[in-house]
Amino acid sequence: MKHYPNRRVQRAQLFILKMSQYLEIVCALVLIIAILIAFLSIPSDLYNLFLDNGFSLDSFIKKSFELVIGVELLKMFCRHDIDSVVEVLLFAVARQIVIEHMPVQESLIGIISVAILFAIRRFLFVSALDDPDKASQELEKDSYIHQRVAEAIAQYKKEAAAATSLQEKASQMVHTAEIDDLGPK
């Protein structure tokens, strides 16, 4: 958020920010109510599916996908991270591919979209963009690990040098013993 030197502009900016946060909470509450209302019909739909009273499995799957997308959208409202946006898009595209009986070309485009979203999530997602505190913790952890590894290597080199000198002393003693006549005197 850019800060302006004018106090009035700063107050207006802060007011707009607070209002957007409150509106986001109201949207999340409305979404929760809608999800709960939609979820109330699931038990009767399951019962109709069990009795096979002309109930369509496609409509049940469609409703289930819509509930899942609604829950993911709600999580996106709460978490505010890139990963949740990608998850919502994945579910939306997957729902479109599974539920709608589209021509092969459109299904192929949907499958390519899912593959691109997975690639974005796997290769382009940088968690440091979402949580700078987590990134600094990771850097501290990495530096601690590097420090411990460097200490272990230094200790190993010191022990290896000591072992080499012991080995040299032992070989010298053996060599001296060979030179000395150890026979009976």
N, C-alpha and C positions, 0 to 999 in steps of 0.2 A: 504494500500500500504506500503510495507516494504521499509524502507530507508536504503541505504548502505552508509558506510563512504566515499567511493570513489566518488569524484565529477563527474567523467566521467560516472560512472554507474548511478548516480542520474539524470544526464542530459539525458542519453539514456532512462531511465525509464520515465521521464517526457515527452520526445519526443514521445515515444510509446503511452503514455496515451493521449496526445493531438491528435495524428493521429487517434487513435481509436474513439475519440469523433467526429472528423471531418468525419470519414467514417460512423459513425452512423447517422450523420446529412444527409450525401449524400444518405444513404439507405432510410432514412425517406422521403426525397424529391422524390426519385424514386418511393417509395411506394405511395406517394400522387398523383404523375402523373398517375401511373397505376390505382389507385382507381378512379380518375377523368375520365380517358379514359373508364374504365369499366362502370362507371355510366352514360356515354353519351348514351349508348344503351338502358338504362332502359325505357325511354319514348316510343321508337318504340316497345320494347318488350311488354309493357303494351297495346299499341294500337293493336298489333297482338293478344294478349290474349283476348282483347275485341271483336275483329272480329272473333276469333277462326279460324285463317288461318293456321291450322296445327301446332300451337304453343303449345309446351309442358309445362305444369305447373311445372313439375319436373325440367326442365332446368332453368326456371325462379327462382324457389326457391333455386336451387343450386347456381345460380349467386348471388342471394340476400345474402345467407349465406356467400359466398366468400367475398362479399363486407363488410359485418359486421365483419368477421374475419380480413380482411385487416385493417379496422378502429380500431379494438381492438389491433391489432399488432402495429399500429401507436401510439396509446395511450401508449402501453407498452414501445415503444422507448422514449416517452416523460417523462413518470412518473418514471420509474425505481423503481417500488415497487413490492412486492410479490403478492399483490392483482391483479394487472394487468396481471401477468403471469398466475395466476389461472383462470382469466376470459377468456384469450385467449385459454387456454386448454379446458375450459368448452365449449366454442363455437365450437372448432374444433371437440371435441368428439360428441357434440350434432348434428353438421352437418353430421358427419359420420353415426350416428344412423338414422337421419331423411331422408337423401337423398339416401344413399346407401341401397338397399334392401338386407340386409344380412340375413344369417341363424339365427335361434333363439339363438343358443349358442353365436354367435358373438354379437348379439344385447344385450344379457344378460351381456356379458363382458363390453360392452359400458355403459350400465345402471349402473353397479357396479362401473365403472370408474367415472361416473358423481357423484354418491353417495359419493365416496371417496373424490373427489375434493370438494364437498360441505362440507363434514366433515372436511377436511383440512382448508377450508375457515372459518368454524364456530368455530372449537375448537382449531386448532393449529396455527392460524394466530395471530401473535403478532405485533401490529402496532408499538411498540417501536423499532423493528428491522429496520423499514423503516425510521422513523423520530425521532431521539433522542430528538430534541427540543420539539416535541409534547409530548413525554413521560415525560420530565421534567415539562412541563406545567400541565400535568395531575397530577403529584405528588404534585406540588404546590397547585393545586385546591383541591386535596384530603386533604392535610394538613390544608388548610384554612377551609374546611368543618369540619374536626375533631376538630379544635380549636373552631369554632363557636358552635358546638354541646357540647363540654366540658364546654364552658362558659354558655350556656343555662341550662345545667344540674346543674352547680354550683349555678346559679341564682335561679333555681327552688328549690334546696335544702335549700337555704337561706330563700326563701319565705315560704317554707313549715315549716321550723323551727320557723319562726316568726309567722306564722298562728297557729302553735301548742302552742306557748307561749301565744298568745292572747286567744286561746281557754281555756288554763289552767287558765288564769286570770279571764275570764268570768265565768268559772265553780267555781272558788274560790269565786268570788263575790256572785254568786247564793247560794253557800253552806253557806257562811257567812250570807247572808240574811235569809236563812232558820233557822240558829242557833239563830240569833237575833230575838227578839220578835218584829214583825212589827205591832202588833196590836195597837189600840188607846191607848195613854198614858194619 
